Each structure stands twice: as structure tokens, then as C-alpha cells.
């Protein structure tokens, strides 16, 4: 079954490339507007040959990993406090709902002022883009826990940190997984957006270099790499984690 699905996906993408090449060969558009698959492939090959592509991927993923971990830890902490302390929910909670609507890239000017053109600034944008999605989903998950479960755990002596780590977080995990998936997607956008503006290494930097050189092949190539990395991370990490959690909780 899985092999059949994989074969269909491969055939679909191969079909897209063939149609793309056919349209380019028919001169439907100029190569300066949209390059051929061969030209995009050459850009990827040059980037891989001199190491810039792999260095850019590694740099962006390193920033993503640090920012996402900080966002998840901070989001879980805020979400639990909002759900358990009404004063926190009425004050900080109302602000978080507003902050979630701010696009990741909108934090970049503030990051440049505070941190300059550094990794810390890019990581700040990454955290700011992801933390609120994690917070809100954690809050929702904790709020939806059956109060009887919490009361039973407290009667058995669970309190403070033990109540949070042994009862609240495990019970809220199906909701938290959704927050992690949203958070990582926002974090990935934040990393690339910040790198575009900061022009400081990474895939966003290589994308911006293509723009500055009017090299459409490099621009398209970097966009494809960013998209493929997104698909791979979601499929290999978050999709599998979500399926495992949902199966364990009897939701699938």
C-alpha cells in the first residue's frame, strides 16, 4: 500500500517536471522569467559542488532547531500557566492572542535593533513566530482535560511540577502535537524570512543572493530546497509523531 502511494507521488512529480520542460521547450515563457528544469538542476549542482548549498541547509536547520526547541519549551510553560492560573490567562493570555496574528517576518526589524545582524536575531524571529501557536494549543489541551482526572491525581498526592509533568502534559499531548506542527511551520518561515532580510548565511541568504544577481534559476532552486526540507521534516518527524500519539490515545 505504501509502495503504491509512493509510486503515485513519484509519478506525479515526474509528470510536473516533464510538463514544465515541455512548456519551456515550446518557449511559452522566457528563461529570464522562469527557467527550465535543467537550469534549476544546474544551479543545485553548482551549489552542491562548492558546498554552499549544504552549508546553507545546515545553517538554516541549526537555527531552526534552536529556535523551535526554545519556542516549544516556552510555549508549553506559558500554555500550562494560562490554563491553570486564571489571572495569567486574563492578562498574558489576551496579549498572546494578539501577538499570534503578527507574521514572523514582522519581528525582524525589532530583532535587528536588539541583536544586530547575528544568529541571535534570526533565532529570536524563529521563536517569536512559533511560540504563540504552541502556547495556545497547550492551553486548549490542558483546559480540555477532564477535571476528574486532575482531582484524582491530586488526591493521590500529585502536585506542583509532578502534576504538570505526569498528568497535565501527557493528557494534553494530542492538542500539543498540533501546536508543534503549526509552530515548526511558522518557525521555518521565520528562519527563511529573517535570513532574507539579514542576508547572513543560510538558505534565505542564498535565495536573496539569487535575487540580487537576477539569477532566477538559483531563486527557484532555493525555493524547491526549502519546500522539500519542509515536506521531509513534516513527514519524517511531526507526521509520524502525530500518528503515534493519536493511535495511543485511541483517536485514530
C-alpha positions as CSV (number, residue, x, y, z in Angstrom):
1,X,0.0,0.0,0.0
2,X,2.8,2.4,1.0
3,X,4.8,1.5,-2.1
4,X,1.8,2.2,-4.3
5,X,1.3,5.6,-2.7
6,X,5.0,6.4,-3.1
7,X,4.9,5.4,-6.7
8,X,1.9,7.7,-7.4
9,X,3.7,10.6,-5.7
10,X,6.9,10.0,-7.8
11,X,4.9,9.7,-11.0
12,X,3.1,12.9,-10.1
13,X,6.2,14.9,-9.6
14,X,8.0,13.4,-12.6
15,X,4.9,14.5,-14.6
16,X,5.2,18.0,-13.3
17,X,8.9,18.2,-14.4
18,X,8.1,16.8,-17.8
19,X,5.3,19.3,-18.4
20,X,7.5,22.1,-17.1
21,X,10.3,21.1,-19.5
22,X,7.8,20.8,-22.4
23,X,6.4,24.2,-21.8
24,X,9.9,25.7,-21.6
25,X,10.9,24.0,-24.8
26,X,7.9,25.4,-26.5
27,X,9.1,28.9,-25.5
28,X,5.9,29.6,-23.6
29,X,7.9,31.9,-21.4
30,X,11.4,33.5,-21.3
31,X,14.1,31.7,-19.3
32,X,14.7,35.1,-17.6
33,X,11.1,34.9,-16.3
34,X,11.0,31.2,-15.4
35,X,14.0,28.8,-16.0
36,X,13.9,25.3,-17.3
37,X,14.2,22.3,-15.0
38,X,17.7,21.7,-16.4
39,X,18.8,25.2,-15.5
40,X,17.4,24.8,-12.0
41,X,19.2,21.4,-11.7
42,X,22.5,23.1,-12.8
43,X,22.1,25.7,-10.0
44,X,21.6,22.9,-7.5
45,X,24.6,21.0,-8.8
46,X,26.8,24.1,-8.6
47,X,25.7,24.8,-5.1
48,X,26.3,21.2,-4.1
49,X,29.7,21.0,-5.8
50,X,31.2,24.0,-4.0
51,X,29.4,23.2,-0.7
52,X,27.4,26.4,-0.4
53,X,24.1,24.5,-0.7
54,X,24.9,22.1,2.1
55,X,26.4,24.8,4.3
56,X,23.2,26.9,3.8
57,X,21.0,23.9,4.6
58,X,23.0,23.1,7.8
59,X,23.0,26.7,8.9
60,X,19.2,27.2,8.5
61,X,18.4,23.9,10.2
62,X,20.7,24.7,13.1
63,X,18.9,28.0,13.6
64,X,15.5,26.2,13.2
65,X,16.4,23.6,15.8
66,X,17.4,26.0,18.5
67,X,14.5,28.4,17.8
68,X,11.9,25.6,17.7
69,X,13.2,24.0,21.0
70,X,13.0,27.4,22.8
71,X,9.6,28.0,21.3
72,X,8.2,24.6,22.4
73,X,9.6,24.9,26.0
74,X,8.4,28.5,26.3
75,X,5.0,27.7,24.7
76,X,4.3,24.7,26.9
77,X,5.3,26.7,30.0
78,X,3.0,29.7,29.1
79,X,0.2,27.4,28.0
80,X,0.1,25.5,31.2
81,X,0.2,28.6,33.4
82,X,-2.6,30.2,31.3
83,X,-4.7,27.2,31.8
84,X,-4.1,26.8,35.5
85,X,-3.9,30.4,36.7
86,X,-6.8,32.5,35.6
87,X,-5.1,35.8,36.3
88,X,-2.3,34.8,33.9
89,X,-4.9,33.8,31.3
90,X,-6.8,37.1,31.6
91,X,-3.6,39.2,31.3
92,X,-0.9,37.5,29.4
93,X,-3.4,35.3,27.5
94,X,-5.2,38.2,25.9
95,X,-1.8,39.6,24.7
96,X,-0.7,36.3,23.2
97,X,-3.9,36.0,21.1
98,X,-3.0,39.4,19.6
99,X,0.7,38.5,19.1
100,X,-0.1,35.3,17.3
101,X,-1.5,37.4,14.4
102,X,1.8,39.1,13.8
103,X,3.7,37.4,10.9
104,X,7.2,36.0,11.7
105,X,9.0,38.4,9.4
106,X,7.4,41.4,11.1
107,X,9.6,40.6,14.1
108,X,12.8,41.1,12.0
109,X,13.2,44.9,12.4
110,X,13.0,44.5,16.2
111,X,15.4,41.7,16.1
112,X,17.9,43.7,14.1
113,X,17.6,46.6,16.6
114,X,18.1,44.4,19.6
115,X,20.6,41.8,18.3
116,X,22.0,43.2,15.2
117,X,22.8,41.0,12.1
118,X,23.5,37.9,14.2
119,X,22.3,34.4,14.7
120,X,20.6,35.5,17.9
121,X,18.4,37.9,15.9
122,X,17.4,35.2,13.5
123,X,16.7,32.7,16.4
124,X,14.6,35.4,18.1
125,X,12.4,35.8,15.0
126,X,12.1,32.0,14.8
127,X,11.0,31.8,18.5
128,X,8.6,34.7,18.1
129,X,7.0,33.1,15.1
130,X,6.4,29.7,16.7
131,X,5.9,30.2,20.4
132,X,2.3,31.5,20.4
133,X,1.0,28.6,18.3
134,X,2.5,26.2,20.9
135,X,1.1,28.2,23.8
136,X,-2.5,28.4,22.5
137,X,-2.6,24.7,21.7
138,X,-1.1,23.7,25.0
139,X,-3.6,26.0,26.8
140,X,-6.5,24.4,24.8
141,X,-5.2,20.9,25.6
142,X,-4.9,21.5,29.4
143,X,-8.3,23.2,29.5
144,X,-9.9,20.2,27.9
145,X,-8.6,17.7,30.4
146,X,-11.4,16.0,32.4
147,X,-11.3,17.8,35.9
148,X,-11.9,14.4,37.5
149,X,-8.5,13.2,36.3
150,X,-6.8,16.1,37.8
151,X,-8.7,15.8,41.1
152,X,-7.9,12.1,41.2
153,X,-4.2,12.8,40.7
154,X,-4.2,15.5,43.4
155,X,-5.9,13.1,45.8
156,X,-3.1,10.6,45.1
157,X,-0.6,13.2,46.1
158,X,0.4,14.7,42.7
159,X,1.1,18.4,43.0
160,X,3.3,21.2,41.5
161,X,5.8,20.0,39.0
162,X,4.7,16.4,39.3
163,X,1.1,17.2,38.4
164,X,2.3,19.1,35.4
165,X,4.8,16.6,34.0
166,X,2.9,13.4,35.0
167,X,-0.7,14.4,34.4
168,X,-1.3,17.7,32.5
169,X,1.2,17.5,29.7
170,X,0.6,13.8,28.9
171,X,-3.2,14.3,28.9
172,X,-2.9,17.5,26.7
173,X,-0.4,16.0,24.3
174,X,-2.8,15.3,21.4
175,X,-3.5,19.1,21.3
176,X,0.1,20.0,21.9
177,X,1.2,17.9,18.8
178,X,-1.0,20.2,16.7
179,X,0.8,23.2,18.2
180,X,4.2,21.7,17.5
181,X,3.2,21.2,13.8
182,X,2.0,24.7,13.5
183,X,4.9,26.0,15.5
184,X,7.6,24.3,13.3
185,X,5.9,25.6,10.1
186,X,5.9,29.1,11.5
187,X,9.5,28.7,12.7
188,X,10.7,27.5,9.3
189,X,9.1,30.5,7.7
190,X,10.6,32.7,10.3
191,X,14.1,31.4,9.7
192,X,14.0,31.9,6.0
193,X,12.3,35.3,6.2
194,X,14.9,36.6,8.7
195,X,17.7,35.3,6.6
196,X,16.3,37.1,3.6
197,X,16.4,40.4,5.5
198,X,19.6,39.8,7.5
199,X,21.5,38.4,4.5
200,X,23.6,36.4,6.9
201,X,24.2,32.8,5.6
202,X,21.5,30.1,5.3
203,X,19.1,29.2,2.6
204,X,17.3,32.6,2.9
205,X,20.7,34.2,2.2
206,X,21.3,32.1,-0.9
207,X,17.7,32.9,-2.0
208,X,18.5,36.6,-1.6
209,X,21.8,36.3,-3.5
210,X,19.9,34.9,-6.4
211,X,17.6,37.9,-6.4
212,X,20.5,40.3,-6.2
213,X,22.2,38.6,-9.2
214,X,18.8,38.3,-11.1
215,X,19.6,34.6,-11.2
216,X,16.0,33.2,-11.4
217,X,17.4,29.6,-11.6
218,X,19.0,30.0,-8.2
219,X,15.9,31.6,-6.7
220,X,13.7,28.7,-7.9
221,X,16.3,26.2,-6.8
222,X,16.4,27.5,-3.3
223,X,12.6,27.7,-3.1
224,X,12.5,24.0,-4.1
225,X,15.1,23.1,-1.5
226,X,13.1,25.0,1.2
227,X,9.9,23.2,0.1
228,X,11.5,19.7,0.1
229,X,13.0,20.2,3.5
230,X,9.6,21.2,4.8
231,X,8.0,18.1,3.3
232,X,10.7,15.8,4.7
233,X,10.7,17.3,8.2
234,X,6.9,17.2,8.4
235,X,6.7,13.6,7.1
236,X,9.6,12.1,9.0
237,X,9.1,13.8,12.3
238,X,5.8,15.5,13.0
239,X,3.5,13.3,10.9
240,X,4.9,10.1,12.5
241,X,4.8,11.6,16.0
242,X,1.2,12.8,15.4
243,X,0.1,9.3,14.2
244,X,1.8,7.6,17.1
245,X,0.2,9.9,19.7
246,X,-3.2,9.8,18.1
247,X,-3.1,5.9,17.9
248,X,-2.0,5.7,21.5
249,X,-4.8,7.9,22.6
250,X,-7.3,6.0,20.5
251,X,-8.1,9.0,18.3
252,X,-7.3,7.0,15.1
